[in-house]
Amino acid sequence: MGHINPMIQLAKRLSRKGLTSSLIIASNNHREPYTSDDYSITVQTIHDGFLPHEHPLTKIKEPKRFYDSTTRSLTDFLSREKLSANPPKALIYDPFLPFALDVAKEFGLYVVAYFTQPWLASLIYYHINEGTYDVPVDKHENPILASFPAFPLLSQNDMPSFACEKGSYPLIYDIVVNQFSNLRRADCIICNTFDQLEPKVVKWMDDQWPVKNIGPVVPSKFLDNRLPEDKDYDLGEFKTEPDESVLGWLANKPAKSVVYVAFGTLVALSEEQMKETAMAIKQTGYNFLWSVRDSERSKLPSGFVEEALEKDCGLVAKWVPQLEILL
């Protein structure tokens, strides 16, 4: 959702400017097109080449299968849409899917690359792609301080794991570095960041690319209130009701007394890693709120959830309304 949510929020803003958008999601679970009641946004799914019972991580483990199938599906979708009464004029794509740029260019569309996270991490991947940074063969034998234009010196602890040692996390490495493989073909680049967050990096980017920074891309309620109805990331039938038990539990804790733990929607820790994380959280002595998907709960240490509830020192929830609890 770290990539889909910023796309949804941008589509909402474009809708209020009078533009009609289709939000295209590559999925192994086909759904009929859905048009929002509040915005000129239609959610479309295209097939990603995987079956519903396959684990989401399979897409990362078999990237060629994902790219080939999604390329065909996107091509078919755009072919149909070009013949519609309101054919597309532009494609805004996530650079994690660089093939989308090539497909859009074949249809003569104006193409916008949308980086959904700030520049700091992405520019490390850019320098790897350009060959201006060589990933060390062994991070233990060759500890380094990395230097990039507009960056402070970075130690290994500051760097993504796959940028510290060659061959570590190869599949993720390819995905993040390939964002820049064809980026120069994009007509425009936008980013979910803002000048005050990373001023030197933003200035350096402005000198390199046709960049527009549009962040922070969050619901209007938490930013400028220009869209009174925009109170969360949800969109119509995809709306997730807030878990009142989480908000109620948190409301009874002093401000800044709770540690929030979440590993996202794709990360799957081993049972040993879950146990170590649980023990580390416990040993901090702080109250904690830990978001754990249903598929991962069986890996938690026996009695951990019950003990935390009994002592009222922690809560393990299957879903947490992140904006509500952090702001």
C-alpha positions in Angstrom: 0.0 0.0 0.0 3.0 2.3 0.3 2.8 2.7 -3.5 -1.0 2.5 -4.1 -2.0 5.0 -1.4 0.0 7.9 -2.9 -1.5 7.0 -6.3 -5.0 7.2 -4.9 -4.4 10.5 -3.3 -2.9 12.0 -6.5 -6.0 10.7 -8.4 -8.3 12.4 -5.9 -6.5 15.8 -6.4 -6.6 15.4 -10.2 -10.3 14.6 -10.0 -11.0 17.9 -8.2 -9.2 19.6 -11.0 -11.7 18.2 -13.5 -9.6 15.3 -14.8 -10.9 11.7 -15.1 -8.5 9.0 -14.0 -8.3 5.2 -14.2 -6.3 3.6 -11.3 -4.8 0.5 -12.8 -3.8 -2.3 -10.4 -2.0 -5.4 -11.4 -3.5 -8.2 -9.4 -4.1 -12.0 -9.4 -7.6 -11.3 -8.2 -9.8 -9.9 -11.0 -12.5 -7.4 -10.0 -15.0 -5.6 -12.1 -14.2 -1.9 -12.7 -15.4 0.3 -9.9 -16.1 4.0 -10.2 -15.9 6.1 -7.0 -19.0 8.0 -5.9 -17.0 10.9 -4.8 -14.3 11.3 -7.5 -13.9 10.8 -11.2 -11.8 7.7 -10.6 -12.3 4.2 -11.9 -10.4 1.4 -10.4 -9.3 -1.2 -13.0 -7.5 -4.5 -12.4 -5.3 -6.1 -15.0 -3.9 -9.6 -14.6 -0.4 -10.0 -13.2 0.1 -13.6 -14.3 -0.3 -15.3 -10.9 -3.1 -17.4 -9.4 -5.2 -16.3 -6.4 -3.7 -18.9 -4.1 -0.1 -17.9 -4.8 1.7 -15.9 -2.0 2.3 -12.2 -2.9 6.0 -12.7 -2.5 6.0 -15.0 -5.5 5.8 -11.9 -7.7 9.1 -10.7 -6.4 10.7 -14.2 -6.7 9.5 -14.5 -10.3 9.8 -11.0 -11.7 10.0 -12.0 -15.4 6.7 -13.8 -15.1 5.2 -10.7 -13.5 6.7 -8.3 -16.0 5.8 -10.3 -19.1 2.2 -10.9 -18.0 1.5 -7.4 -16.8 3.1 -5.9 -19.9 0.7 -7.9 -22.1 -2.3 -7.0 -19.8 -1.4 -3.3 -19.8 -1.0 -3.3 -23.6 -4.4 -5.0 -24.0 -6.0 -2.5 -21.6 -4.6 0.6 -23.4 -5.6 -0.9 -26.8 -9.2 -1.0 -25.7 -9.1 2.4 -24.0 -7.7 4.1 -27.0 -10.9 3.1 -28.9 -13.2 4.4 -26.2 -15.2 7.7 -26.2 -12.7 9.2 -23.7 -9.2 7.8 -24.7 -6.3 8.3 -22.3 -3.9 11.2 -22.9 -1.3 10.4 -20.3 0.0 7.6 -18.1 1.3 8.2 -14.6 3.3 5.2 -13.6 5.3 3.9 -10.6 9.0 3.5 -11.6 9.0 0.1 -9.8 7.2 -1.0 -13.0 9.5 0.5 -15.7 8.0 -1.5 -18.5 4.8 0.7 -18.1 6.8 3.6 -19.6 7.7 1.7 -22.7 4.2 0.4 -23.2 2.7 4.0 -22.8 5.2 5.4 -25.3 4.1 2.8 -27.9 0.6 4.3 -27.6 1.9 7.9 -28.0 0.9 8.9 -24.4 2.5 11.6 -22.3 4.3 9.7 -19.6 4.8 10.8 -16.0 7.1 8.9 -13.6 5.7 9.1 -10.0 8.2 8.3 -7.2 6.0 7.6 -4.3 8.7 7.9 -1.7 11.2 10.8 -1.0 14.4 11.1 -3.1 17.0 10.2 -0.5 16.7 6.4 -0.9 15.9 6.5 -4.6 19.0 8.5 -5.5 21.2 5.8 -4.0 19.6 3.4 -6.5 20.1 6.0 -9.2 23.9 6.2 -8.6 24.1 2.4 -8.6 22.3 2.3 -12.0 24.6 5.0 -13.4 27.7 3.2 -12.2 28.8 6.1 -10.0 28.5 3.9 -6.9 29.9 0.4 -6.7 28.3 -1.9 -4.2 31.0 -3.5 -2.0 31.7 -7.2 -2.5 31.9 -7.8 1.2 30.5 -5.3 3.7 32.6 -6.7 6.6 36.0 -6.7 4.8 35.4 -3.3 3.1 33.4 -1.1 5.5 32.9 2.3 3.7 31.5 5.7 4.0 29.4 6.4 0.9 29.5 9.9 -0.6 26.8 11.1 -3.0 26.2 14.6 -4.4 24.0 16.7 -2.0 24.1 13.9 0.6 25.9 13.8 3.9 28.4 11.0 4.3 26.5 7.7 4.8 27.8 4.8 6.8 26.6 1.2 6.2 24.0 1.7 8.9 22.5 4.5 6.8 22.3 2.5 3.6 19.7 0.0 2.3 21.0 -3.6 3.0 21.3 -4.4 -0.7 23.5 -1.4 -1.3 26.0 -2.5 1.3 27.0 -5.9 -0.1 26.9 -7.2 -3.6 24.5 -10.2 -4.1 22.4 -9.6 -1.0 18.7 -9.5 -1.7 19.3 -9.7 -5.5 15.6 -9.6 -6.4 14.8 -6.5 -4.5 18.1 -5.0 -5.7 17.0 -5.4 -9.4 13.6 -3.9 -8.7 14.8 -0.7 -7.0 17.8 -0.1 -9.4 15.8 -0.8 -12.5 13.5 2.2 -11.7 16.1 4.3 -13.5 16.8 2.0 -16.4 14.6 3.9 -18.9 13.7 7.0 -16.8 15.2 9.5 -19.3 12.3 8.6 -21.7 9.7 10.0 -19.2 8.2 13.4 -20.1 7.9 14.5 -16.5 8.9 13.2 -13.1 6.9 13.9 -9.9 7.8 12.8 -6.4 6.1 12.4 -3.0 8.4 14.8 -1.2 8.8 18.5 -0.4 11.6 21.0 -0.4 11.9 21.4 3.3 12.3 17.7 3.9 15.5 17.2 1.9 16.4 20.7 0.4 19.9 19.8 -0.9 18.8 16.6 -2.6 15.8 18.4 -4.1 18.0 21.1 -5.5 20.4 18.6 -7.0 17.5 16.7 -8.6 16.1 19.9 -10.1 19.4 20.3 -11.9 19.3 16.8 -13.4 15.7 16.1 -14.3 12.3 17.8 -15.1 11.1 17.2 -11.6 8.0 18.4 -9.8 7.8 17.7 -6.0 4.1 17.3 -4.9 4.4 15.9 -1.4 3.4 15.2 1.2 0.7 13.2 -0.6 -1.6 12.4 2.3 -5.4 12.8 2.8 -6.5 16.4 2.8 -7.7 16.2 6.4 -4.1 15.9 7.6 -2.7 18.6 5.2 -4.8 21.5 3.8 -8.5 20.6 4.1 -9.1 21.6 0.5 -11.0 18.3 0.0 -13.4 18.2 3.0 -14.5 14.6 2.3 -10.9 13.3 2.0 -10.2 11.9 5.5 -8.3 8.7 4.7 -6.6 6.8 2.0 -9.7 4.8 1.1 -11.7 4.9 -2.1 -15.3 3.7 -2.1 -15.7 0.0 -2.0 -12.0 -0.3 -1.0 -12.8 1.6 2.3 -11.4 0.0 5.5 -13.3 0.8 8.6 -11.0 2.0 11.4 -10.4 -0.5 14.3 -12.0 1.4 17.2 -10.4 -1.0 19.7 -6.9 0.1 18.5 -7.8 3.8 18.8 -9.5 3.3 22.1 -6.6 1.4 23.6 -4.2 4.1 22.4 -6.3 6.9 23.8 -5.8 5.6 27.3 -2.0 5.8 27.0 0.1 8.9 27.7 1.4 10.9 24.7 4.6 9.5 23.2 4.6 6.4 25.5 3.8 3.8 22.8 6.2 2.2 20.4 4.6 1.4 17.0 5.9 -1.6 15.1 4.9 -2.5 11.5 6.7 -4.3 8.7 4.4 -3.6 5.8 2.2 -5.7 3.6 4.8 -7.9 2.0 7.5 -8.7 4.5 7.2 -12.2 6.0 9.5 -12.8 8.9 10.6 -16.3 10.0 9.3 -17.7 13.3 12.7 -17.0 14.8 12.7 -13.4 13.7 9.2 -12.9 15.0 10.3 -14.3 18.4 13.4 -12.0 18.5 11.3 -9.0 17.6 8.8 -9.8 20.3 11.4 -10.3 22.9 13.2 -7.0 21.9 9.9 -5.1 22.1 9.2 -6.6 25.5 12.6 -5.7 26.9 12.3 -2.1 26.0 9.8 -1.7 28.8 7.6 0.6 26.7 4.0 0.1 25.8 3.7 -1.1 22.2 1.3 -1.4 19.3 2.3 -4.0 16.8 0.6 -4.5 13.4 0.7 -8.2 12.5 -1.2 -9.7 9.6 -3.4 -12.7 10.3 -1.1 -14.9 8.1 1.8 -14.0 10.4 0.2 -14.3 13.9 1.0 -18.0 14.3 4.7 -17.1 14.4 4.4 -15.1 17.5 5.7 -16.6 20.8 3.1 -18.6 22.7 1.4 -16.4 25.3 2.9 -13.2 24.0 -0.3 -11.5 23.0 -2.2 -12.7 26.1 0.5 -11.5 28.5 0.6 -8.1 26.8 -3.2 -7.7 27.1 -3.2 -8.9 30.7 -0.5 -6.4 31.7 -2.1 -3.7 29.5 1.3 -2.9 28.1 0.8 -3.9 24.5 -1.6 -4.6 21.7 -1.2 -6.8 18.6 -3.6 -5.8 15.9 -4.2 -7.2 12.4 -4.6 -3.7 10.9 -3.7 -0.3 12.3 -5.0 3.1 11.0 -1.5 4.4 10.6 -2.3 8.1 9.9 -4.7 8.3 12.8 -2.2 7.0 15.3 0.9 8.8 14.1 -0.5 12.3 13.7 
